Amino acid sequence: MRKLLIIVLVALGVVQVSAQPFPLDYSYVGYRQCEQAIPNAPVKVYVSCETGDQSARIQKALDYVARQKMDKKTGLRGAVLLAPGTYHLSKALRISASGVVLRGSDRQKTVLLKEGVDRGAVVYVEGQDNRQITDTLAITGSVALGNKQLSLSGKALSQIKAGTEVVVYRPSTQSWINKLQCASFGGGKDMGYWGWHPGEADVEWSRTVTHVQGNQVTLDAPLSMELQASDADSKVLLYRWSGRIVNAGVENLTIQSAYHTKYAMDEDHAWNGVYIAHAKDCWVRLVDFRNLSGSAVVVQRSGSQITVEDCTSKHPVSELGGYRRRTFLTFGEKCLFQRLYSEEGINDFAAGIVAAGPNAFVQCESRNSHGFSGSIGSWATGLLFDIVDIDGDDIRMGNLRLEKYGTGWNTANSTAYQCSAAAIQADSLPDGSANYVYGSWAQFSGTGYYDELNNHVKPWSLFAQQLGKRLGHDVSSITRTYVRNTGASSNPPIEVAQQMAREAHQPRMTMDMWIDSAQFTASVSAKGALAVDRIKDEQPINQVNHTFAIENGKLVMDHALVVGNRHNSPWWNGRVKYSAFPKLPYGLTRFVPGMEGDGRTDRVDSVIQKMVNSHTVLYAQNYGLWYDRRRDDHERVRRRDGDVWGPFYEQPQARSGEGKAWDGLSKYDMERLNPWYYARLNEFAQKGASQGLLLMNQHYFQHNILEAGAHWVDCPWRTANNINHTGFPEPVPFTGDKRIFMADYFYDLTDPVRKHLHQKYIMDVLDAFADQPNVIHSIGEEFTGPLAFVQFWLDTVKEWEAKRGKKAMVALAVNKDVQDAILQDKARSEVVDIINIEQWYYHAKGLYEPGGGLNLAPRQFQRQNRTGKITFDHVYRGVSEYRKAYPNKAVVYYASGYPQMAWAVLMAGGSCPNLPVTDTAFLKSVASMQPTYHEEGNSMMANRQGDAVFYLEKGNADLINRLSSASGSLYQIDEKTGDMTLLLKNSIRSNMKKYLDKKGVYWWKAKN
């Protein structure tokens, strides 16, 4: 027997690699850096499972626990315990306070079923984004990879002591980018657009100071890259962060998304299971995820020391394409993902752009992967893949070059240990750093450090070995490592062969099975807990209901003139880079999966608040030029796959789940609206109405059908991109093999298929906003189409109004010849509520009025017609002419000269001028006024009550004789700020003369 044992051990091929040079200690990850076990919070509230929507009941319980006193010793407030059953949710659940835990009674029997078309998360564990940098210190000299000691200089050094939380900040400079050869990825000098730019790969590590000696400080965890002083001036930032939450978790339940079962690739449902942001020392454990499109768990850059363990993700529902099925994803730092199982994912175990290491994926297994695991963004350093098995795809640690919008080096100083995959790529970098592979099984490529390939190594888990060594005690209760039997000789003795044959009849232990064997030790007893229905409901905030209408030819809200700026929806361009986000305008239908906030998937409440703060009253919405940022290269080629690049500018039509469009995703169904697109716009309209905001929805976007050929390539209407046989010519007849002239085809109503699709689309859009009084319908952004199509559009609107018994608010924004023809057509003019002067205007050289239906875009007309200067009088004239001709219609002006000529629009009787005035009394007064005088730079408007506004460029005291009121109060208005100064109170009008002789804006409020 002794001889047999020796033979087996020799044949095992297990090699000890504990002495190998790993780049850093990856064990400083997870909840409290694994120095403490995840705590078991006491149950405070019990939620029984009832029928109907349970969002409010569960949220009430979470909010109640959030108000409880925190245990100073444990940092916990308590857990909300859900009974077994399926909880239907119409809204996401939010944990926004420290010490709050959401717990199910049984991992498989307690189910959160998220319904609806929202593409966010089911559960948010999210604090407040209120981090404030208070001071800065310089790092002197270089810092070696894996080091925890820094030398600092600066006046703020005296503020640092043990326990101080800091950020180590390392900027990405041009010289460092050049060193990594990432300024461009080839293809000529013009391709630098896709390369790295300074500021795009800045790294931030959050650390806690453990020791200070002179100017030397020691951090609680190593840095995941070398800080070379010659590459960049790195800093240490001191900060305050009152809103970051800690000790919060989600555990022991199933999170599932409902979806439209008719569409196997439906994406209009919950994308993410748990979304973690502005949080530290939090966890997700023993959670099963089902039917999601994006990530089971996604940790944002602001997440640190998060543990995700013993979780499974199955049956994802989405297209096979970019930004989908990134199952377990971290943009954060020091996160531990262990004992995880993923089916049918694309990037099953992934880090995102500049995720600051270390981050560790330990004991993770995928089945039927559709893409690689590793970093899917630029420069996520210090990743550990330890016992990670990828079925059917790769682990990649190297230069992805142009892939995924110029990713370049996706990581450095990362290790694949005891892994298996279809292939493993590991490269060395030009700066001297490298990526490492030990004891792994795959096809291998790259210039990194490889050892013991296609061989098992000891210790079985590098993470467990490093953690145990650091802590100095047994860590098996935290790591719970499943060690496989690797004793399979290629030439065993007979006795051993018989034993191995018997073992072959035993099922292989999968990670799914190993997770099932985990024991949940926290209480699932409701004894002593408060029943949720005993908690008093909070008083709902009463929503202000406003009335929007056209009164006396003015667009008003509650009888006050609507004033303010206009925001145009972004419709192309953008980068998923932290440095780019603050620069991007907010957009309601821009979608960045797994990332919410400014420049990403904007939150509707945030958009509304920005508009209110900036005195912006109208949001002008049009759909994207194209969905996929790859098309920003303006190439006309069919893409080889659906690995689309964000941010995505959504189209109004839904994908069908059938075939392949030219962007590699499924084709569009032109008879079905995009549910998410219109849900977002409706949410804005509904919430915005209470703040007095308007939504102008453009039905079409003409940019797709003229100018550059790339504009048409991915358009849903193109025959190759939909399942509806729209009849546009294929191959596309590009003019000069690069330009597109599809307007004639697009506006052609003799084609029965396209006419039907247009009509259905217009009807469906009107239906989508039927109950929103603050929505204005306009035919299209940049519209220069023919009269016949405008007539058809208005006829369809009129037909809808007759069928539905409702009235749509319609704006006419077309070329002047088309506009005049429609307004002179009594039947169609009745449909129009608002005349929008946008495609023509008066100027110093005359009238700019390009004709409609001439197959030219607005900017093409402008290039051919050099106009003169635009003055107050020019804008006044345009608005005044149409107010006089059509006194019952509102006139808005968004042509050249907007928004500067706001007072000209007002004085001519127009609506929605970008006035800075917010005084309600003034806006109600001017809403009933009509122009009464305009000459030599002076203008006056007045109402029947005797109120008047004077806009005087030269001064004219004689205008008081035009007043119908004898007494009142006079205010001077600062035309730039809107500030009002009371000049006369309850005075006779003759006292105004000395003021009206001077230049200025004045409001006369008649005495009642």
URTAWO-V78577 format. One record per residue. RES is the residue in one letter. PHI is phi as a letter, one per 40 degrees, with the letter a starting at -180 (999 if undefined). D_CENTER is the distance of its C-alpha to the mean C-alpha in Angstrom with 1 decimal. Layout:
RES_PHI_D_CENTER / RES_PHI_D_CENTER
This chain:
M_999_64.4 / R_c_63.9 / K_c_64.3 / L_c_61.7 / L_c_59.2 / I_c_59.7 / I_c_59.2 / V_c_55.9 / L_c_54.5 / V_c_55.4 / A_c_53.8 / L_c_50.5 / G_g_49.0 / V_c_47.0 / V_b_46.7 / Q_c_46.2 / V_b_43.6 / S_c_43.2 / A_c_44.7 / Q_c_42.3 / P_c_40.3 / F_c_36.7 / P_c_34.5 / L_a_33.5 / D_c_33.7 / Y_c_30.5 / S_c_31.6 / Y_c_30.0 / V_b_27.1 / G_g_26.1 / Y_d_27.1 / R_f_29.5 / Q_f_29.7 / C_g_31.7 / E_c_34.5 / Q_b_34.3 / A_c_33.7 / I_d_30.9 / P_c_32.6 / N_b_33.5 / A_c_32.6 / P_c_35.3 / V_c_34.5 / K_b_34.3 / V_b_33.1 / Y_b_33.8 / V_b_31.9 / S_c_33.9 / C_c_32.5 / E_b_33.0 / T_c_32.3 / G_g_29.6 / D_c_26.2 / Q_b_26.3 / S_d_23.0 / A_c_24.8 / R_c_27.7 / I_c_25.7 / Q_c_23.5 / K_c_26.8 / A_c_28.2 / L_c_25.4 / D_c_25.6 / Y_c_29.4 / V_c_29.3 / A_c_27.0 / R_c_29.8 / Q_c_32.5 / K_c_34.1 / M_c_32.9 / D_c_35.5 / K_c_36.1 / K_c_37.4 / T_c_34.6 / G_g_31.7 / L_b_31.1 / R_b_31.2 / G_i_31.4 / A_b_30.0 / V_c_29.2 / L_b_31.1 / L_c_30.3 / A_c_33.3 / P_c_33.5 / G_h_32.1 / T_b_29.1 / Y_b_26.9 / H_c_25.1 / L_b_21.8 / S_c_20.2 / K_b_17.7 / A_c_16.1 / L_c_18.3 / R_b_17.6 / I_b_19.8 / S_b_19.5 / A_b_22.9 / S_c_24.8 / G_g_27.4 / V_b_26.0 / V_b_26.1 / L_b_25.3 / R_b_28.0 / G_c_29.4 / S_c_33.1 / D_a_32.9 / R_d_30.2 / Q_b_30.9 / K_c_32.3 / T_b_29.7 / V_b_26.8 / L_c_23.6 / L_b_22.8 / K_c_19.5 / E_b_20.0 / G_g_18.2 / V_b_15.5 / D_c_12.4 / R_b_10.1 / G_c_9.3 / A_c_12.0 / V_c_15.7 / V_b_16.4 / Y_b_14.6 / V_b_16.8 / E_a_15.4 / G_c_17.3 / Q_b_16.8 / D_c_15.3 / N_b_18.7 / R_c_20.1 / Q_b_22.8 / I_c_24.5 / T_b_28.2 / D_a_30.1 / T_b_30.3 / L_b_32.8 / A_c_33.6 / I_c_34.1 / T_c_37.5 / G_g_38.3 / S_c_36.5 / V_b_35.1 / A_c_35.8 / L_d_33.4 / G_g_33.4 / N_c_35.1 / K_b_34.6 / Q_b_36.9 / L_b_35.9 / S_b_38.2 / L_b_37.0 / S_a_38.3 / G_i_37.5 / K_c_38.7 / A_c_36.2 / L_d_37.8 / S_c_39.9 / Q_c_36.9 / I_c_36.1 / K_a_37.8 / A_d_37.4 / G_g_34.3 / T_c_32.4 / E_c_28.7 / V_b_27.6 / V_b_24.9 / V_c_26.4 / Y_b_24.6 / R_b_25.3 / P_c_24.2 / S_c_23.9 / T_c_26.7 / Q_c_27.9 / S_c_31.0 / W_c_29.3 / I_c_27.0 / N_c_30.2 / K_c_31.9 / L_c_29.3 / Q_g_29.7 / C_b_26.0 / A_c_26.3 / S_a_26.6 / F_b_26.9 / G_g_29.9 / G_g_30.5 / G_h_32.0 / K_c_31.1 / D_c_28.7 / M_c_26.3 / G_c_25.3 / Y_d_22.1 / W_c_20.8 / G_c_22.3 / W_c_21.4 / H_b_21.7 / P_d_22.8 / G_g_20.1 / E_c_17.7 / A_b_19.3 / D_c_20.2 / V_b_20.9 / E_b_21.0 / W_b_23.2 / S_c_23.8 / R_a_27.4 / T_b_30.3 / V_c_33.6 / T_b_36.5 / H_a_39.4 / V_b_40.4 / Q_a_43.6 / G_g_44.1 / N_c_41.3 / Q_b_40.3 / V_b_37.5 / T_b_36.7 / L_c_33.2 / D_c_32.6 / A_a_30.9 / P_c_31.3 / L_c_29.0 / S_c_27.7 / M_a_28.8 / E_c_31.8 / L_b_31.5 / Q_c_33.9 / A_c_35.0 / S_c_35.6 / D_c_32.0 / A_a_30.3 / D_c_31.1 / S_c_29.3 / K_b_29.1 / V_b_29.1 / L_b_27.1 / L_c_28.3 / Y_a_25.9 / R_b_25.7 / W_a_22.9 / S_c_24.2 / G_c_21.0 / R_c_20.4 / I_b_21.7 / V_b_24.1 / N_f_26.1 / A_b_23.8 / G_a_23.5 / V_b_23.1 / E_a_26.2 / N_g_28.7 / L_a_27.0 / T_b_25.2 / I_b_21.7 / Q_b_21.6 / S_b_19.5 / A_c_21.5 / Y_a_20.9 / H_c_22.8 / T_c_25.7 / K_c_26.9 / Y_b_24.0 / A_c_24.1 / M_b_20.7 / D_d_19.1 / E_b_15.3 / D_c_15.0 / H_a_15.3 / A_c_13.9 / W_c_12.1 / N_b_12.7 / G_c_15.9 / V_b_15.6 / Y_b_12.7 / I_b_14.4 / A_a_13.5 / H_f_16.0 / A_a_18.7 / K_a_21.9 / D_f_24.6 / C_b_22.9 / W_a_23.3 / V_b_22.7 / R_a_26.0 / L_f_27.8 / V_b_24.9 / D_c_24.9 / F_b_21.8 / R_b_22.2 / N_g_20.6 / L_c_17.0 / S_c_14.9 / G_b_12.7 / S_b_14.1 / A_c_17.0 / V_b_16.1 / V_b_13.3 / V_b_14.2 / Q_c_12.0 / R_d_13.8 / S_c_15.2 / G_c_16.9 / S_a_20.5 / Q_f_23.5 / I_b_21.9 / T_b_24.1 / V_b_23.1 / E_a_26.3 / D_f_28.3 / C_b_25.4 / T_b_25.3 / S_b_22.8 / K_b_24.4 / H_f_24.0 / P_c_20.3 / V_b_19.7 / S_a_17.6 / E_c_18.4 / L_c_19.7 / G_a_17.2 / G_c_14.7 / Y_g_11.8 / R_b_13.8 / R_f_16.2 / R_c_15.4 / T_c_17.5 / F_b_18.1 / L_b_15.6 / T_b_15.8 / F_c_14.1 / G_c_16.6 / E_b_20.4 / K_f_23.6 / C_b_22.2 / L_b_24.7 / F_b_23.9 / Q_b_27.4 / R_f_29.1 / L_b_26.3 / Y_b_26.7 / S_b_24.4 / E_b_25.4 / E_f_24.1 / G_c_21.1 / I_b_20.0 / N_b_19.1 / D_c_20.8 / F_b_21.0 / A_a_18.6 / A_b_17.5 / G_b_14.5 / I_d_14.7 / V_f_17.4 / A_c_17.7 / A_c_20.8 / G_c_23.6 / P_c_25.5 / N_b_23.5 / A_b_25.7 / F_b_25.6 / V_b_29.0 / Q_f_30.8 / C_b_28.0 / E_b_28.8 / S_b_27.2 / R_b_28.8 / N_f_28.4 / S_c_25.4 / H_b_23.9 / G_a_22.6 / F_c_23.3 / S_b_22.6 / G_h_22.2 / S_c_19.6 / I_b_17.1 / G_b_16.1 / S_c_18.5 / W_f_21.0 / A_c_20.3 / T_c_23.9 / G_g_26.2 / L_c_25.2 / L_b_27.9 / F_b_28.2 / D_b_31.3 / I_f_32.8 / V_b_29.8 / D_b_30.8 / I_b_28.7 / D_c_30.3 / G_g_30.3 / D_a_28.0 / D_b_27.8 / I_b_26.9 / R_b_26.0 / M_b_26.6 / G_a_27.1 / N_c_26.2 / L_c_23.8 / R_f_24.4 / L_c_22.4 / E_d_20.7 / K_f_16.9 / Y_g_16.6 / G_g_19.5 / T_c_19.1 / G_g_22.8 / W_c_24.0 / N_c_21.7 / T_a_23.9 / A_a_27.2 / N_g_29.6 / S_b_28.4 / T_b_30.8 / A_b_31.3 / Y_b_34.1 / Q_f_36.0 / C_b_33.3 / S_b_33.7 / A_a_31.7 / A_d_32.5 / A_a_32.2 / I_b_31.3 / Q_b_30.6 / A_a_31.2 / D_b_31.9 / S_c_33.5 / L_b_31.9 / P_c_33.6 / D_c_33.3 / G_g_35.5 / S_c_33.0 / A_a_32.8 / N_b_31.4 / Y_b_33.8 / V_b_34.8 / Y_b_37.6 / G_f_39.3 / S_b_36.8 / W_b_37.4 / A_i_35.9 / Q_c_36.5 / F_b_35.9 / S_a_35.0 / G_h_34.3 / T_b_36.1 / G_c_35.0 / Y_c_37.4 / Y_b_38.6 / D_a_41.2 / E_f_42.8 / L_c_41.0 / N_f_41.6 / N_a_43.2 / H_c_42.5 / V_b_42.5 / K_b_43.2 / P_c_41.8 / W_c_39.9 / S_b_36.7 / L_c_36.1 / F_c_33.7 / A_c_36.3 / Q_c_38.9 / Q_c_37.1 / L_c_36.1 / G_c_39.7 / K_c_41.1 / R_c_38.9 / L_c_39.6 / G_g_43.2 / H_a_43.4 / D_c_42.6 / V_b_38.9 / S_c_39.3 / S_c_38.1 / I_c_34.7 / T_c_34.5 / R_f_36.3 / T_c_36.8 / Y_c_38.3 / V_c_40.8 / R_c_41.9 / N_c_45.4 / T_b_45.7 / G_c_49.5 / A_b_50.0 / S_c_52.8 / S_c_53.3 / N_a_57.1 / P_c_57.6 / P_c_61.0 / I_d_62.0 / E_c_61.4 / V_c_57.9 / A_d_57.2 / Q_c_58.3 / Q_c_56.1 / M_c_53.1 / A_c_53.9 / R_c_53.9 / E_c_50.5 / A_c_49.1 / H_c_49.6 / Q_c_47.2 / P_c_43.5 / R_c_41.3 / M_c_39.2 / T_c_35.5 / M_c_32.6 / D_d_31.9 / M_c_35.5 / W_c_35.3 / I_c_32.4 / D_d_34.4 / S_c_37.2 / A_c_35.2 / Q_b_36.7 / F_c_34.7 / T_c_36.8 / A_c_35.2 / S_c_36.9 / V_b_36.1 / S_c_38.8 / A_c_38.3 / K_c_41.7 / G_g_41.6 / A_c_38.0 / L_c_37.2 / A_c_36.4 / V_c_33.2 / D_c_35.0 / R_c_37.3 / I_c_34.5 / K_c_34.7 / D_c_31.8 / E_c_30.2 / Q_c_31.0 / P_c_28.2 / I_c_27.1 / N_c_28.7 / Q_c_26.4 / V_c_28.0 / N_b_29.0 / H_b_29.6 / T_b_31.6 / F_b_30.5 / A_a_33.3 / I_b_35.3 / E_b_38.4 / N_f_41.1 / G_g_38.9 / K_b_36.2 / L_c_32.6 / V_b_32.8 / M_b_31.2 / D_f_33.9 / H_g_36.4 / A_b_34.7 / L_c_33.6 / V_c_29.9 / V_b_29.0 / G_h_26.1 / N_c_23.9 / R_b_21.8 / H_b_18.1 / N_c_17.5 / S_c_14.2 / P_c_13.0 / W_b_14.1 / W_a_14.3 / N_g_14.0 / G_h_11.5 / R_b_11.4 / V_c_9.4 / K_b_11.8 / Y_c_11.9 / S_c_14.5 / A_c_12.6 / F_d_9.7 / P_c_12.3 / K_c_13.8 / L_c_11.3 / P_c_12.0 / Y_c_9.8 / G_a_9.1 / L_c_9.3 / T_b_9.1 / R_c_6.7 / F_b_5.0 / V_b_4.1 / P_d_6.3 / G_g_7.2 / M_b_4.8 / E_b_4.0 / G_h_5.6 / D_d_7.2 / G_g_6.5 / R_b_3.0 / T_c_1.7 / D_c_5.1 / R_c_7.6 / V_d_10.6 / D_d_13.1 / S_c_11.8 / V_c_11.9 / I_c_15.4 / Q_c_16.5 / K_c_15.8 / M_c_17.7 / V_c_20.5 / N_c_20.8 / S_c_21.1 / H_f_23.5 / T_b_21.4 / V_b_22.6 / L_b_21.3 / Y_b_18.0 / A_c_18.9 / Q_b_16.8 / N_b_17.4 / Y_c_15.9 / G_c_14.9 / L_c_17.8 / W_a_16.8 / Y_c_14.1 / D_b_14.6 / R_c_14.6 / R_d_17.9 / R_c_19.4 / D_c_18.9 / D_c_22.2 / H_g_23.8 / E_c_25.8 / R_b_27.1 / V_c_27.5 / R_c_26.5 / R_c_24.0 / R_c_25.7 / D_a_23.0 / G_c_19.6 / D_c_17.9 / V_c_15.4 / W_b_13.2 / G_c_9.6 / P_c_7.8 / F_c_9.1 / Y_b_10.6 / E_c_11.9 / Q_c_15.6 / P_c_17.5 / Q_c_19.6 / A_c_19.0 / R_c_19.7 / S_c_23.2 / G_g_23.1 / E_b_26.2 / G_g_27.2 / K_b_25.2 / A_c_23.8 / W_c_24.0 / D_c_20.5 / G_g_21.7 / L_c_19.8 / S_c_21.9 / K_c_23.4 / Y_c_22.4 / D_b_24.5 / M_c_25.3 / E_b_26.7 / R_b_23.7 / L_c_20.7 / N_c_17.1 / P_d_16.9 / W_c_13.1 / Y_d_13.2 / Y_c_16.1 / A_c_15.2 / R_c_12.3 / L_c_14.8 / N_c_17.5 / E_c_15.7 / F_c_15.3 / A_c_18.9 / Q_c_20.3 / K_c_18.9 / G_c_19.3 / A_d_22.9 / S_c_24.0 / Q_b_23.0 / G_g_24.7 / L_c_21.9 / L_b_22.2 / L_b_20.1 / M_b_21.7 / N_c_20.6 / Q_c_21.9 / H_c_23.2 / Y_b_23.5 / F_b_22.3 / Q_c_25.4 / H_d_23.9 / N_c_23.8 / I_b_27.6 / L_a_29.1 / E_g_29.3 / A_c_27.9 / G_d_28.4 / A_c_24.9 / H_d_23.6 / W_c_25.3 / V_d_24.9 / D_b_21.7 / C_c_22.2 / P_d_22.4 / W_c_25.8 / R_d_27.3 / T_d_29.9 / A_c_28.7 / N_b_25.2 / N_a_26.2 / I_c_28.7 / N_b_30.4 / H_f_32.8 / T_c_31.9 / G_g_34.8 / F_c_33.4 / P_c_35.5 / E_b_34.7 / P_d_35.0 / V_c_33.3 / P_c_36.0 / F_c_34.3 / T_c_36.6 / G_g_37.9 / D_f_35.8 / K_a_32.6 / R_b_32.3 / I_b_31.4 / F_b_33.3 / M_b_32.0 / A_c_32.4 / D_d_35.9 / Y_c_34.8 / F_c_31.7 / Y_c_33.7 / D_c_36.7 / L_c_37.6 / T_c_40.6 / D_c_38.5 / P_c_38.5 / V_c_35.5 / R_c_33.2 / K_c_34.8 / H_c_34.1 / L_c_30.5 / H_d_30.0 / Q_c_31.8 / K_c_30.0 / Y_c_26.6 / I_c_27.7 / M_c_29.1 / D_c_26.1 / V_c_23.8 / L_c_26.5 / D_c_26.6 / A_c_22.9 / F_b_23.4 / A_d_27.0 / D_b_26.8 / Q_b_24.7 / P_c_27.2 / N_b_24.9 / V_b_23.6 / I_b_25.3 / H_c_25.7 / S_b_26.3 / I_c_27.4 / G_i_25.0 / E_c_23.4 / E_g_26.0 / F_c_28.4 / T_b_31.9 / G_c_33.1 / P_c_36.6 / L_d_38.3 / A_c_38.8 / F_c_35.2 / V_c_34.6 / Q_c_37.6 / F_c_36.2 / W_c_32.9 / L_c_34.8 / D_c_37.2 / T_c_34.5 / V_c_33.0 / K_c_36.5 / E_c_37.2 / W_c_34.1 / E_d_35.2 / A_c_38.7 / K_c_37.5 / R_c_35.1 / G_g_37.1 / K_b_34.2 / K_b_33.6 / A_c_30.5 / M_c_29.9 / V_b_30.3 / A_b_30.0 / L_b_32.0 / A_b_30.4 / V_a_32.6 / N_c_35.3 / K_c_38.2 / D_c_40.8 / V_c_38.6 / Q_c_37.7 / D_c_41.4 / A_c_42.5 / I_c_40.1 / L_c_41.1 / Q_c_44.8 / D_c_44.3 / K_d_45.0 / A_c_43.5 / R_c_40.2 / S_c_40.2 / E_c_40.2 / V_c_36.7 / V_c_35.3 / D_b_34.5 / I_b_32.9 / I_c_34.1 / N_b_31.4 / I_c_33.0 / E_b_30.5 / Q_b_32.2 / W_a_35.5 / Y_a_37.0 / Y_c_40.2 / H_a_40.7 / A_c_43.7 / K_c_44.8 / G_h_44.6 / L_b_42.2 / Y_c_39.2 / E_a_39.1 / P_c_38.1 / G_c_39.1 / G_c_36.9 / G_g_36.9 / L_b_37.9 / N_g_35.1 / L_b_33.7 / A_c_30.3 / P_d_30.3 / R_c_30.0 / Q_c_32.8 / F_c_35.0 / Q_c_34.3 / R_c_35.3 / Q_c_38.6 / N_b_39.3 / R_c_39.4 / T_c_39.4 / G_c_40.9 / K_c_39.8 / I_b_38.4 / T_b_40.0 / F_d_40.1 / D_c_42.9 / H_c_41.0 / V_c_38.1 / Y_d_40.5 / R_c_42.6 / G_c_39.8 / V_c_38.6 / S_c_42.2 / E_d_43.5 / Y_c_41.1 / R_c_41.4 / K_c_45.2 / A_c_45.1 / Y_b_42.7 / P_c_43.1 / N_c_41.3 / K_b_38.1 / A_c_35.4 / V_b_34.9 / V_b_31.7 / Y_b_31.6 / Y_b_28.6 / A_c_30.7 / S_d_31.6 / G_h_32.5 / Y_c_29.5 / P_c_28.5 / Q_c_31.5 / M_c_34.2 / A_c_33.0 / W_c_36.5 / A_c_38.0 / V_c_35.8 / L_c_36.9 / M_c_40.5 / A_c_40.8 / G_g_39.5 / G_c_36.0 / S_b_32.9 / C_f_29.4 / P_c_30.8 / N_c_28.6 / L_c_31.1 / P_c_30.4 / V_c_32.7 / T_b_31.4 / D_c_34.8 / T_c_35.0 / A_c_38.8 / F_c_38.5 / L_c_35.9 / K_c_38.1 / S_c_41.1 / V_c_39.7 / A_c_38.3 / S_b_42.0 / M_c_43.3 / Q_b_44.3 / P_c_45.3 / T_b_49.0 / Y_a_49.6 / H_a_48.2 / E_a_50.5 / E_f_50.8 / G_g_47.4 / N_b_47.8 / S_b_46.2 / M_a_46.7 / M_b_45.4 / A_a_46.9 / N_b_47.0 / R_c_49.8 / Q_c_49.6 / G_g_50.6 / D_c_47.3 / A_a_46.5 / V_b_44.1 / F_b_45.6 / Y_b_43.8 / L_b_46.5 / E_c_46.4 / K_b_50.1 / G_g_51.2 / N_a_53.5 / A_c_55.3 / D_c_57.1 / L_c_53.9 / I_c_54.8 / N_c_57.5 / R_c_54.9 / L_c_53.8 / S_c_55.0 / S_b_54.7 / A_c_57.3 / S_a_55.4 / G_i_52.0 / S_b_49.6 / L_b_48.2 / Y_b_44.9 / Q_b_43.7 / I_b_40.0 / D_c_38.3 / E_c_36.8 / K_c_34.0 / T_b_33.1 / G_g_34.4 / D_c_36.5 / M_b_39.7 / T_b_43.1 / L_c_45.9 / L_c_49.0 / L_b_51.4 / K_b_51.5 / N_f_53.6 / S_b_55.6 / I_c_57.6 / R_c_56.0 / S_c_58.7 / N_c_57.3 / M_c_54.2 / K_d_56.2 / K_c_55.8 / Y_c_52.0 / L_c_51.7 / D_c_53.8 / K_b_50.9 / K_c_47.6 / G_i_44.7 / V_b_42.7 / Y_b_44.5 / W_b_44.1 / W_b_47.3 / K_b_46.9 / A_c_50.1 / K_c_52.0 / N_c_52.0
